Amino acid sequence: MFEGFQLEMIELPETTLRVRFGGSGPPLLLLHGHPRTHTTWHKVAPLLASSFTVVCPDLRGFGKSAKPADPHDYEAFSKRAKGRDCVALMDTLGFDKFYLAGHDRGSYSAFRTALDHPSRILKLAILDGVPILDALERCDARFASKWWHWFFYAQRDMPERAILSDPKVWYGGSAEAMGQENYDDFQAAIHDPDTVVGMLGDYRAGIALDHLHDREDRQSGRKLQCPLHVLWSLKDDLEALYGEVLSVWEPWAEQKVTGEGIDSGHHMAEEAPIELARTLKAFFTEET
């Protein structure tokens, strides 16, 4: 995987992240979702490396990155904390301003990074996500039945017991669909108790704290300052839950929001890498 890329453990002020980076050109930071690690980008990153310096970390709590000591320290697991990690990581690599894309849970960290550090983000791409506050405010029986895991994962102590009893069955996935090395990295993550707790911390912080940060920003009129492009999987349920996905994002952005559906299931970086890379490249290189 990632031919020509470097793999390092990079120590930051608050944590240590496992990071894969390579390519040349303006910097592009890619944030993975749950329950993946940075290796989910293994087909996409090389396609972008001729145009960008691509940086793919394991988020705090995920993969082989460090985990907060207290599994119920919601601030340490918050998207605000992960946003600080993103900026510190790019500082360490020597990048002041950068492009940013996040998928699934990574989209929440990307959104928070762009809100909290507007001078650092050139453009933002959100993949398969809406703001946590909007998701919770629009929650109905349909949302609860499809995304019940949001509320189960936020409970204390019980979800890790259920997951770790049989992680392979709980999360599914296959080497055929994911690629052998990506699958092996994923399996190592979901079978590690500390990593499972770390991933759950992302959900616990979402329910306990992250939506409050979103609400504070909405009430103060704080919005994204950079161009925003939203992508969603046509074979997943974002359209079914929210209808016009772009309309959910428009109140959060100062500039016009663009976006489109990707002909894929939820894990678009693994299922539709060529289309995803082409779309991201077009957005990030387009003059504004």
C-alpha positions as CSV (number, residue, x, y, z in Angstrom):
1,M,0.0,0.0,0.0
2,F,0.9,3.7,-0.4
3,E,4.0,3.1,-2.6
4,G,6.4,6.1,-2.2
5,F,4.7,7.3,1.0
6,Q,6.3,7.6,4.4
7,L,4.9,6.1,7.6
8,E,5.8,7.7,10.9
9,M,4.6,8.1,14.5
10,I,4.5,11.9,14.9
11,E,4.5,13.4,18.4
12,L,2.3,16.4,18.8
13,P,1.7,18.7,21.8
14,E,-1.4,16.7,23.0
15,T,-1.0,13.3,21.5
16,T,1.0,11.0,19.1
17,L,-0.5,10.1,15.7
18,R,0.4,7.4,13.2
19,V,0.7,9.3,9.9
20,R,1.2,8.2,6.2
21,F,2.2,11.0,3.9
22,G,3.6,11.4,0.4
23,G,3.3,13.0,-3.0
24,S,4.0,16.6,-4.1
25,G,2.2,19.8,-4.4
26,P,-0.2,21.7,-2.0
27,P,-1.0,19.8,1.2
28,L,-4.2,17.7,1.4
29,L,-5.2,16.2,4.8
30,L,-7.5,13.1,4.6
31,L,-9.5,12.0,7.7
32,H,-10.9,8.5,7.9
33,G,-14.2,7.4,9.5
34,H,-15.3,4.6,11.9
35,P,-14.2,1.8,12.3
36,R,-11.4,2.4,9.7
37,T,-7.9,3.6,10.0
38,H,-5.9,5.8,7.6
39,T,-5.3,2.8,5.4
40,T,-8.9,3.2,4.1
41,W,-7.4,5.8,1.7
42,H,-4.9,3.3,0.2
43,K,-6.5,3.4,-3.3
44,V,-7.3,7.1,-3.2
45,A,-4.1,8.7,-1.8
46,P,-1.8,7.4,-4.7
47,L,-4.2,8.8,-7.3
48,L,-4.0,12.2,-5.6
49,A,-0.2,12.2,-4.9
50,S,0.8,13.6,-8.3
51,S,-1.2,16.8,-7.5
52,F,-1.0,17.1,-3.7
53,T,1.1,16.2,-0.8
54,V,-1.3,13.8,0.8
55,V,-1.4,13.4,4.6
56,C,-3.4,10.5,6.1
57,P,-3.3,10.1,9.9
58,D,-5.0,7.7,12.2
59,L,-7.2,10.1,14.2
60,R,-6.7,10.4,18.0
61,G,-8.2,7.3,19.5
62,F,-8.2,5.3,16.3
63,G,-5.8,2.8,14.8
64,K,-2.3,3.0,16.2
65,S,-2.5,6.6,17.3
66,A,-2.5,7.4,21.0
67,K,-5.6,7.2,23.1
68,P,-6.7,9.5,25.9
69,A,-6.1,8.0,29.3
70,D,-9.6,8.4,30.5
71,P,-12.2,6.8,28.2
72,H,-14.8,9.2,29.6
73,D,-12.8,12.4,29.2
74,Y,-15.2,13.8,26.5
75,E,-13.1,16.9,25.8
76,A,-10.1,14.7,25.0
77,F,-12.1,12.8,22.5
78,S,-14.0,15.8,21.1
79,K,-13.8,17.0,17.5
80,R,-12.4,20.2,18.9
81,A,-9.4,18.3,20.3
82,K,-9.0,16.4,17.0
83,G,-9.1,19.7,15.2
84,R,-6.2,20.9,17.3
85,D,-4.4,17.7,16.3
86,C,-5.0,18.3,12.6
87,V,-3.5,21.8,12.8
88,A,-0.6,20.7,15.0
89,L,0.2,17.8,12.6
90,M,0.3,20.1,9.5
91,D,2.4,22.6,11.5
92,T,4.9,19.8,12.2
93,L,5.0,18.8,8.6
94,G,5.6,22.4,7.6
95,F,2.3,23.4,6.2
96,D,0.5,26.6,7.1
97,K,-2.7,26.4,4.9
98,F,-4.1,23.1,3.6
99,Y,-7.0,21.4,1.9
100,L,-9.1,19.1,4.1
101,A,-11.4,16.2,3.5
102,G,-13.1,13.9,6.1
103,H,-15.3,10.9,5.8
104,D,-18.0,9.7,8.2
105,R,-16.7,10.4,11.8
106,G,-13.7,12.1,10.2
107,S,-16.1,14.5,8.5
108,Y,-17.0,15.9,12.0
109,S,-13.4,16.4,12.9
110,A,-12.8,18.1,9.5
111,F,-15.9,20.4,10.0
112,R,-14.7,21.4,13.5
113,T,-11.2,22.0,12.3
114,A,-12.4,24.3,9.6
115,L,-14.7,26.2,12.0
116,D,-12.1,26.6,14.7
117,H,-9.2,27.3,12.5
118,P,-10.6,29.2,9.5
119,S,-7.3,30.8,8.5
120,R,-5.7,27.4,8.0
121,I,-8.2,25.7,5.7
122,L,-8.2,26.5,2.0
123,K,-11.1,24.2,1.0
124,L,-13.2,21.6,2.8
125,A,-14.7,18.4,1.5
126,I,-17.3,16.5,3.6
127,L,-17.9,12.9,2.7
128,D,-21.0,11.1,4.1
129,G,-21.8,13.4,6.9
130,V,-24.0,16.3,8.3
131,P,-23.2,18.3,11.4
132,I,-23.8,16.4,14.6
133,L,-26.2,19.0,15.9
134,D,-28.3,18.7,12.8
135,A,-28.3,14.9,12.9
136,L,-29.5,15.0,16.6
137,E,-32.1,17.7,16.0
138,R,-33.6,15.8,13.0
139,C,-33.5,12.5,14.8
140,D,-36.8,10.5,14.4
141,A,-37.8,6.9,14.5
142,R,-36.2,6.3,11.1
143,F,-32.9,7.8,12.1
144,A,-33.0,5.9,15.4
145,S,-33.6,2.6,13.6
146,K,-30.8,3.1,11.0
147,W,-28.3,4.9,13.2
148,W,-29.0,3.3,16.6
149,H,-25.3,2.7,17.1
150,W,-24.8,6.5,17.7
151,F,-26.7,6.1,21.0
152,F,-25.5,2.6,21.9
153,Y,-21.9,3.5,21.4
154,A,-22.3,6.6,23.6
155,Q,-23.2,4.4,26.6
156,R,-20.7,3.7,29.4
157,D,-18.8,0.4,29.3
158,M,-21.3,-1.8,27.6
159,P,-20.7,-1.3,23.9
160,E,-17.0,-2.4,24.1
161,R,-18.1,-5.6,25.8
162,A,-20.5,-6.4,23.0
163,I,-18.0,-5.4,20.2
164,L,-15.0,-7.3,21.7
165,S,-16.9,-10.5,22.1
166,D,-16.6,-10.9,18.4
167,P,-15.2,-7.9,16.5
168,K,-15.0,-9.6,13.1
169,V,-18.7,-10.4,13.1
170,W,-19.7,-7.1,14.7
171,Y,-18.0,-4.9,12.1
172,G,-17.9,-7.2,9.0
173,G,-15.7,-6.3,6.1
174,S,-13.6,-8.6,3.9
175,A,-10.1,-8.7,2.4
176,E,-11.7,-9.0,-1.1
177,A,-13.6,-5.8,-0.7
178,M,-11.1,-3.8,1.3
179,G,-7.7,-5.1,0.0
180,Q,-5.6,-7.4,2.1
181,E,-3.3,-4.9,3.8
182,N,-6.1,-2.5,4.5
183,Y,-8.2,-5.3,5.9
184,D,-5.4,-6.6,8.1
185,D,-4.9,-3.1,9.5
186,F,-8.6,-2.8,10.1
187,Q,-8.7,-6.2,11.8
188,A,-5.8,-5.2,14.1
189,A,-7.7,-2.1,15.1
190,I,-11.0,-3.7,15.9
191,H,-9.4,-6.5,17.9
192,D,-7.4,-4.1,20.1
193,P,-9.4,-3.3,23.3
194,D,-7.8,0.1,23.7
195,T,-8.6,1.1,20.1
196,V,-12.2,-0.1,20.4
197,V,-12.6,2.2,23.5
198,G,-10.8,5.0,21.6
199,M,-13.3,4.7,18.7
200,L,-16.2,4.7,21.0
201,G,-14.9,7.9,22.6
202,D,-15.6,9.7,19.3
203,Y,-19.3,8.8,19.7
204,R,-19.4,9.6,23.4
205,A,-18.0,13.0,22.8
206,G,-20.5,13.5,20.0
207,I,-23.5,13.0,22.3
208,A,-22.0,14.6,25.3
209,L,-20.1,17.6,24.0
210,D,-19.6,18.1,20.2
211,H,-23.2,19.1,19.5
212,L,-22.9,21.8,22.1
213,H,-20.0,23.3,20.3
214,D,-22.1,23.2,17.1
215,R,-24.9,25.0,18.9
216,E,-22.6,27.7,20.3
217,D,-21.4,28.4,16.8
218,R,-24.9,28.5,15.3
219,Q,-26.1,30.9,18.0
220,S,-23.1,33.2,17.5
221,G,-23.5,33.1,13.7
222,R,-20.1,31.4,13.1
223,K,-19.9,29.8,9.7
224,L,-17.4,28.1,7.5
225,Q,-15.3,30.6,5.6
226,C,-13.8,28.3,3.0
227,P,-15.4,26.7,-0.1
228,L,-17.3,23.6,0.9
229,H,-18.0,20.5,-1.3
230,V,-20.2,17.7,0.1
231,L,-20.2,14.2,-1.2
232,W,-22.6,11.4,-0.2
233,S,-22.8,7.7,-1.1
234,L,-25.9,7.0,-3.3
235,K,-26.1,3.4,-2.0
236,D,-26.1,4.6,1.7
237,D,-28.9,6.4,3.6
238,L,-27.9,10.1,3.8
239,E,-30.4,11.1,1.1
240,A,-33.1,8.9,2.6
241,L,-32.6,10.6,6.0
242,Y,-32.1,14.2,4.9
243,G,-33.4,14.6,1.4
244,E,-31.5,17.5,-0.1
245,V,-28.2,17.0,1.7
246,L,-26.8,20.3,0.5
247,S,-29.6,22.1,2.2
248,V,-28.5,20.8,5.6
249,W,-25.0,22.3,5.0
250,E,-26.0,25.7,3.4
251,P,-26.8,27.5,6.7
252,W,-23.2,26.6,7.9
253,A,-21.3,28.1,5.0
254,E,-20.6,31.7,4.0
255,Q,-20.0,30.6,0.4
256,K,-22.1,28.6,-1.9
257,V,-22.1,24.9,-1.1
258,T,-21.5,22.4,-3.9
259,G,-21.8,18.7,-3.9
260,E,-22.9,15.5,-5.5
261,G,-23.6,11.8,-4.9
262,I,-21.0,9.1,-5.5
263,D,-22.2,5.8,-6.9
264,S,-21.0,3.7,-4.0
265,G,-21.8,2.2,-0.6
266,H,-20.7,4.0,2.6
267,H,-17.0,3.3,2.3
268,M,-16.5,5.3,-0.8
269,A,-12.7,5.4,-0.6
270,E,-12.6,1.6,-0.9
271,E,-15.6,1.1,-3.2
272,A,-15.3,4.0,-5.7
273,P,-11.7,5.3,-5.4
274,I,-11.3,6.5,-8.9
275,E,-14.5,8.5,-8.9
276,L,-13.8,9.9,-5.5
277,A,-10.2,10.9,-6.3
278,R,-11.3,12.5,-9.6
279,T,-14.0,14.5,-7.7
280,L,-11.7,15.6,-4.9
281,K,-9.0,16.6,-7.4
282,A,-11.5,18.7,-9.4
283,F,-12.8,20.5,-6.3
284,F,-9.4,21.2,-4.7
285,T,-7.8,22.4,-8.0
286,E,-10.7,24.5,-9.2
287,E,-10.0,28.2,-9.0
288,T,-12.4,30.2,-6.8
